[in-house]
Amino acid sequence: MKMWQDFLSSATKDQVWQALRYTKQGGQQTTNALKSREGVMAESWEDKAEWIKEEAFPKPLKGVERKA
């Protein structure tokens, strides 16, 4: 589990999509444009990857310790 968490926390944009493929059934799929909570649209592959990483694998809050 620690290796997976380390992988996700330092994932590059390519690795974000790789992680998504590992966790989804049905193989590679395309995604529509994504809309942020602020209403900003992400259509590029790079922007989508960054947003997916931020939402699916958020960084821990300052002062909050993760338990293994």
Secondary structure by P-SEA (a helix, b strand, c coil): caaaaaaaaaccaaaaaaaaaacccccbbbbcccccccccccccaaaaaaaaaaaacccccccccccc
